[in-house]
Amino acid sequence: MFKYFALVCFCLALTGCSTQQETAKAGNENRGITFTRSNQEAVSDTSFSDEAMDHFINGAIYEAKGDYASAILEFQDALRLQPKAGIYYSIAKNYYFLNKYPNALQNCKKAVSLEPGQIEYRDLLADIFTAASQFDSAAVVLEEIIKQDSNRVQSYYKLARIYENSKPLEAIKIYNKLTDIIGPDWNVLIRVAELYEKLGQTDKAAQALKKLLSIDPSNSGVQKLLIELYQKAKQYDEAFKVVNDILQFTPDDPEARQLKAQLYLDQNDYKSAAKEFSYILEMPGVPLDSKIKVGALYFMQSLKDSTLFPVTEKIFKTIDKDTTDWQVKMYLGAVAISQRKDSSAVKYFKEVTKLASWNPEGWIRLGGLYFDNHKYAEAEKIIQEALPSFPDNFALNLLMGLSLAQQNKNTEALTYLKKSVTLNPNDINALSGYAYTLSQLNKNDEAIIYLKRALILSPNDVNLLGTLGLIYNNIHEDAASDSIYQKALEVDSLNAVVNNNYAYSLSERGIRLDDAMRMIKIAVAADSANSSYLDTMGWVYFKLNQFETAKKYIEKAIHYGGEDATMLEHLGDIEFKMGNKKLAKELWQKALKLNISNTELKAKIEKGAI
């Protein structure tokens, strides 16, 4: 038996799952090779037969070489001769290395059942459960290990990571226990901070970051994370304290300056923010990209508050003094458009075409920025400058078409949207935008074709389904419309637009009014100031003959959305039903002026009745 032990010490390279295993060093022929305590015990067991020991040693050698399949075969031969816990463990480990978790699990459970006090076996069992995504089972095993050894640090780590997604508060408790054992630890505290932030408990997240700073007080990265946390919690005084601490020691830190500027912007203190931005721009050695990011941040804010465009212009003109970069010219042109300085805008954009004639990305980014901020006319101007240079660019054609469509320039939009579909026939945005614009031009048959093509690519897209349902409703294919709306609500039962449109369709037909009321309540709950939703609510009440309530909602819709032909007509119908025929006719006439093509409304006025 001693000769086998000596051979093992020379040949085996077995590593266990535990971080606290005791190891025996290999001899001179295989320096650095380790042998786990559990396997030492297995091979030194006097009940092992010589044949079983030979197979076990061969398996260990294969395992050391990374030939896990061959190792398993040898271990299985040893197991048939000597059914020992250590052999089951070795088989489980090699199946685990091969990602064959069911087999690994079966053998590891057997090892644990034979020697329940062997923590190394349980540790492997937890790893197998985790790898097989059986997290609850892994957690149970790790909790049992901790009961056996309350100072087993690695088990706390593993258990906390498992609980992070399912039981974040429990994960935090475990990390705190771990801190009690090992003291403040960087990896633990950063995990705790992230968990508290995910839970929205910014105060506790900040406390965790403060503990990190106690470990490394000068770590500006952690300080900046703390600033962002305070910013989210609107604890601006605390945020300013931290950022000022950074700037006291590193006044030329551009990122800290930018954070400070953003804090000022959050409080609408644009003057102080501009000072910080100016400081950054005047700092020597600041990369051009950093300067442009500063200007871009102010430009974004200017889109929300147009009074800031002069400051943005000043920032980019300052940058422009030291560079000929096309992006700076691009932003200056955009600022000029927003200030209605068309000649200046044309000048800057011409410079852009000379400096970056090869690059459409700037135009796309800038046009998209305007579009995302609902400034569709400005987006149209930007893209109009770019298209002569890049007539076949998909993104530019799509942005132009969508910008025009948002301005109800549907005939013009159709040309660009059709081209975008031709350039990229599998883009859902292009297909849906083109289909919607076709429907606005009463080309409903074509619109349906393109919407169905988009739905092949994304069959559960609620927006696509809602648009298709609306088109079917508009052409009075009620059964198809209802079917599509129903499918959309199966995907997203709380979608406000679909609930509103479906409710209005039902109310127009005077059917399933209880369902219509239930749906419109969902829409109004999502956006109580949406004039379309309020109008639908009023119309459902009208169909239910609850005229006073109907009037209240229609008047509220007009208050929020302004005078609209449909809403004025609805209000006229309500007044008529309430006996106010003269007022009803006045409202109908007002509505007709806004929609002179409404033949049904004309007939109603001539008849003087509904």
N, C-alpha and C positions, 0 to 999 in steps of 0.2 A: 504493500500500500504506500510505503514511503517513496518507492521509485516513481510511482504515478504522480505523487504530489510534487516531486522534484521536476518531473517532465512538464507538468502543468505550469509551474512557476517560470519555466523557460519559454513555453510556447503560447500560452493563452493571452488574448487581448480582449478580455470581456469587460464591458462597461455597463454599470447598472443605471437605473433612472434616478437614484437618490443622489443628492449633493453631499450627503453626510456619510457615505459608505467608507468602511475601512478597507484598505487595499494592501495586497502583498506585492512587492516589487519583483519584477522578473530578474533572472540571473544575467550573467555577462553576455550570453548569446543573444538576448532579446532585451536590451536595455530600454526602459521607459514603458514597457508593457505592464498593465495592471490587471489584477484579478479580484473580482468582487468577493466580499465576505461570504455572501450566500452561496456562491459557487465553490469557494474554498471548502465551506462546510459540506457541500454536496460531494465533492470528490474525495474528501478526507473521511467520509462515512465508511466505516469498516464493513458495512453490509453490502457495499458495491462489489459486484463480481468483476473479474478482470475484463471480461468481454464487454460488459456495460461501460466500464471505465474507458476502454479503448474508443468506443463510439462517442462517448461524451467528450473526450479529449479531441477527437477528430472534428466533432461539431464545433467545438470552441475555436479550433484553428481556422476552420472555414469562416466562422463568424468574424474572426480578427481580420481576415482577408476581404471581408465584405461580400462573400458568397453565401448569402443568407439561405437560399433555397437548399444548397448542399448541407448547410449547417442543420437545417430542420430535419433532413432525412437522417443524419447521423444521430441527432438528439432523439428522434422517434425510435430508432433502433435501440438506443440506450433505455428509453422509456419502456419498451416492451419487455426488457430484461429486468429493469429496476424502476418501478413507478414511484419516483421521488418528486417532492415539491420543487426542488431546484431544477430538475429537468423540465418539468412543466413550465416553469418560469422562463427557462432558456428558450424553449419552443415559442412561447408567447412573445418573447422579446423579438425574436427573428421574424415572426409573422408581422409584428408591429412595424419592424423596419421595412417590410415589403408592402405595407399599407393594406394588409389582409386582416382587417379588424375583427370580423366574426371569428376566425380561427384563433387570432391572438386572444380575444376575449374568453373563448372557451377554455383555453389552456391556462390563462392567468387566473381565472376563477377557481380552477382546480388547484393551482398552487396555493392560493389564499385559503381555500378550504382545508388543505392539508396542514398549512402552517399559518394560521390567522395572526400570529404575533409578529410575523416577518413584515416589517414596514416597507421594505424594498418591493415586495410583491404587490402590496396595495398601491404603492406609488405608480408602478407600471400599469396597474388596473385603471387608475384614475386617468393616466395619459391616454390609454386606449379608448376609454369612454369619451374623453374630450375630442380625440381625433375623429371618432365616429359620430361626433355631434350629439352624443347622449349626455348633455351637460348636467341634467339633474342627477343622473347616476354618478357622474364624476364628482359632483359636489358632495354626495353622500359619502363616497369613499374618502375624499379629502378631509371631511369633518371627522371621520373615524380615525384617520391618521393623526390629526391634531389632538384628539382625545388621548391617543397613545403617547404622543410626544408633543406637548404644548409649546415647545421651543423650536419646532421644525419650520424654519423660516420659509423655505421654498414652497411648502404646502399652503401657507397663508397666501403667498403670491398667486399661486395657481387658483386657489379658491376665490380670491377676490376678482381675478380676471374673468372667471366664469360668471360671477354674479354681476359684473358691470352692466351687461345689457338687460338682464331679467330682473335683478334686484339691486339697483344702484346704491340704495341706502345701506343694504346689507354689505355690499362691497366696501363702502366707506368705513363701516364698523370694523371690518376685517383689516383694512389698511391701518386704521387707528390702533388696533391691537398689535399689529406688526410694528408700528412706530414705538409702542410701549416696550417691545422686546429689543429692537435694534437701534432705537433713537431716531431722530429726524433723518430721513433718507430722501435724496433727490428724486429717485424714480417713484417712490411711494407718494410723496407730496404732490408731484406734478399730476399723477393719476387722480388723486383726491380733488385737486383744483378743477381738473377737467370734468369730473363727475358732478361736482357741485354746480359748475357752470351749465352743464346740460340740464340739470334739475331746476335751473333758474334761481338758485340760491347764491347770488353773486357775493353776498357778504361773507359766507363761509368759504367760497372759492378764493376770495381776497385774503382771508385768514391763512389759507393753505399757501398761497403765494408769499405772504409775509414770512411764514416759517422757512420757505425756500431762501428768502433773502437773509434770514438769520444764518443760514449755512454759507451763503455767498452774497454778502451785502452789496457788492459792486457789480452784480450781474445785471447789465442794462437790458438784456433780453427779457428777464423775468420782470423787471420794473416796467417795461413796455407792455407786457401782458397784463400787469396789474392796472396800468393806465386804461387799457381797453376795457377791462372789467368795470372799472369805476365809470367809464364813459357810458357803457351799456346801462348801468344802474342809475345814470344821471347824477352820480355823486361827484360833481365837477370840482368841488373844493379839494377833495381827496386826490383826484386825478392831477390837479394842478400842483399839489405838494410833491407828488412823485416825479412829474415831468420837470419841475423846477430843480429837484435834487439832481436829476441827470444833467441838466444844462449847467448847473453850478460847477460840475467837474469837467463836463465835455460840452462847452457852449457851441461847438461847431458840429454837433450831431444832427444831420439834416432830418433823420427819421424822427428824432425827438421834437425838433422844431415843427415838423409837419403834424405830429400828434397834438402838439400844443395849439397849432393853428386850427386843427379840426375841432378841438374842444371849444375854441372861440366861436367857430362856425355853428356848432350845435346850440350855442346860446345866442345866436344871431348877432354876435359882436364881430361884424365884418371888418371894422377898422383895425381892431387888434390882430385879427387873423391876417390881414394884409401886411401888417408890420412883420409878422413871423415869416410870411412868404417872401417878403422883400429881403429879409435877412438871409434866407436860404439862397436866393438868387445872387446875392452879392458875395457869398462865401467863395473863396478861391478853391479851385479843385473839385467843385461839385460837378458830377457828371451831367452831361446834357440831358440824359434820360430822366434823371432825378428832377431837373428843372422843369422839364415838360410835364412830368407827373404833377408837380405843384400847380402849374398853370391849368392842367386838365381838371384837377380837383376843383379849382375855382370856377372853371368853365361850367362844370356840372352844377355847381351851386347857382351860377348865373342863370342857367336854364330854368331854375325854380324861382329866381328873383331877378328880373331883368335890370333892376337898378344897379346890379353889380357888374354889368358888362364893361363899364369904363375902367373899373379896377382890373378886370380880366385882361382888357386890352393893354393896360399899362404893364402888366406882368409879362405878357407875350412880346411886347415891344422891347422890354428890357432884355429878354432872352435873345431876341432877334438881333440885337446889337453885336453879339459875339458869335453868331452862327448863320449859316445859309441853309440850315436844315429845312426840308420841305414841310415837316410836320408843324413847325412854328408858323409858316406861311398859311398852312391849312387852317389852323385855329384862328389866326388873325382874319382870314377870309370869313370864317364862320361868325366871328364876333361882328364883323362889318355887316353881314346879312342881318343879324339880330338887331343891329342899330339902324337898319335901313340905309346903310351907306353902300348902295349897290355898286357904284363905280370903284370904290376901294376894294370891295369884295372881288370884283372881276379882276382887278390888278393882282391881288394876292393869289387868286386861283390860277391865273395865267403863269405866275411864277412857279406854282406847284407843278403844273404840267411840264414846265421846262426842267425843274429839279428832279422830278420823280415820274417821268413819263411812263416808266416801266411798271409802276406800282399802283394798282387800284385799291389796295387795302385801306389806305388812309381815307379815301372817299367813302368806302363802305362803312368804315368805323364811324366816321363823322355823320354820315347820313343816317346810320342806324341809331346813333345817339339822339339826334333830333326826333327820329320816329318814335323811339322808346319814350321820349318825353312829350309825345303827342303834339309836336310842332311839325305838322305834316307839310305845310307850305314851305317852311325853311328846308326840310328834308328834300322836298322836290327841287328846290333851287340848287342845293348842293349836288345832287345826283345829276341834274341837268348839265352841270359843268363837266362832270366826269364821263358821261356816256359817249360823247363824240370820240374820246380816246379809247374807250373800252366798250364798244357797242355790243359785244357778245359775252359780256360778263354776267353770269347768272345772278349773283347777289345784287348788282346794281339794277338790273331789269326788274327783279322782284321787289326791291325797295321802292323803285319808282312807281311800279304798278300799285303797290299797297298804299303808298303815300297819296297817290291820285284818288284811289278808291275811298280813302278816309275823308277826302274832301268832296265826295260825291261826283267826281269827274270820271264817271264810270266808262264812258266811251273811250276816253284817252287811256284810262288804266288798262282796258282790255288788251290793247296792243302789247304793252310791256309784260303783262301777266301771261299772255299767250306765249310770248317769246321765252319767258322764264320756264314755262312748262316744257317747251320744246328743248331748251338747253338742259333741263334736268327733270325728266318725266317722272322721277320717283321721289320728288320732294313734296312732302305733305303740305307745307305752307304754300307752295306755288299752286298745287292742285286745288286746295281749299279756297285760296284767294281768287283764283281764276273762276272757280265754280260760283262763288258768292257774287262776283261781279257780273257774271253771265245772268244770274237770277235777278240781279237788280235791273238788268236790261231786258227782263222778261224772256230771256233765252233759257227757259227752264229745262227743256229736254237735254240740251247740251250740258247745263249745270249738273244735272243728275248723273250724267255719264262720268264727269270728272270727279264728282264726290264719291261715286261708287269705286272709282279707281283708287282714290285716296283711302277709302275704307278697306280695300284689299290689303293695303300696306299697314293700316292701323285700325283693325276692326272694332276696337273698343274705345276709339277716340270720341269722347262725349261731344266735343265741339263740332266735329264732322257730322255725327249723328243728329245733333240738334239742328244744324244747318239744313241737312237733307230733310228732316221732318218739317221744317219751316217751308221749304220749297214745295213739298207735297201738299202742305196745307194751303199754300197760295194758289195752287192749281186745282184745289178742291178734290184731291185724291185722299179723302179723309181716312179711309182704312189703312192706306200705306203710311200716312202721316202718324196716325195713332200707334201703329206698330213700331215705327222708328223711334218715336218719343218714348214708348214703353221700354224699348231696348236701352235707350240712353239712360233712363232712370234706374234700370237694373244695374248699370255700371256705376252710376253716381246718383243716388236717390235725393241728394241735397243740392244738386246743381241748380242754381237760381234761374239761369236763363232758360233752361229746358222746362223747369217747372212753370215759369211764367208763360212761355209760348204755348205749352200744352194746355194750361189752364185757360188761356185766352181763346184757343181754338175750340175747346169744349163749350165755353160760355157763348161764343158766337153762334154755335149750333144749338145752344140751349139744352145740352144733354150733360148728364153726370155732373151736375152742379156741385154736389157735395165733394166729389173728387177734385173738381176745379178749385173749390175754396181751400181744400187741404193743401193743394200744390202752391197756390198763390201765397198762402201764409208762409210757406217755406221760403219763397223768393223774397217776400217783404222782410222776413226776419233776417235774411242775409244782407239786405240793403234797403233800409227803411226810407231812404231819400231818393230812391230810383223812381223817376216819374213814370216810366213804362210799367213797372211793377204796381205802382199805386193806381195807375189807370186801369190795369187788369183787375185789381182788387175791387175797384169801384164798379167795373162792368159786371163782375160776377154778382155783386150785391144787387145791381140793377136787374139782372136776370132772375134774381130771387125775390124781386119786387120789394126790396128794402131800400126805397129811394132816398131817404134821408142819409142813411149811411153811405150809399153809393155816391151821393153828391159830395159828402165830406172828403172821400178819397179822391174823387176826380179833381176837386178844387185844390187839394194838397198836391196832386200830380202837376197841375198847372203852375202852382207856386214854385215847385222845384225845377220843373222842366221848361217853363215858359209856355206861351200859347202855341198849341199844336193843333193842326186841322182835326185829327182823330179825337183828341181829348175835348176840343170845343164842341164837336158833333155829339160826343157822348154826353157832355153836360147839357146840351140842348135837348137831347132825348129824355134825360132825367127831368129837366124842368117841364117838358111837355107832359110827362106822366104825372107830375105833381100839380098840373093844372095851370102852369105859367106859360101859356102858349105864345104870347107875344115875345117874352124873353127867350123862349126856345127858338123862335124863328130868327131873332137877332143873332143868337149864338151860331145857328146853322149858316147864316149869311157870312158871318165872320170866318167860319171854318172854310167855306167855299172860296173865299178870297185867297186862302192859303193853299187850297188844292182845287183849282178850277176844273180839273179833269174828272172830278167825282160826279158821275152821272146820277148815281143813286141819291146823293145829297141834293142835287138840283131838283130831282123829282120830289123829294121830301119838302123842299121849300115851296115849290109850285103847288103842291097839294096842301101844304100847311098842316101836315100831320105825319105821324110815323106810319 
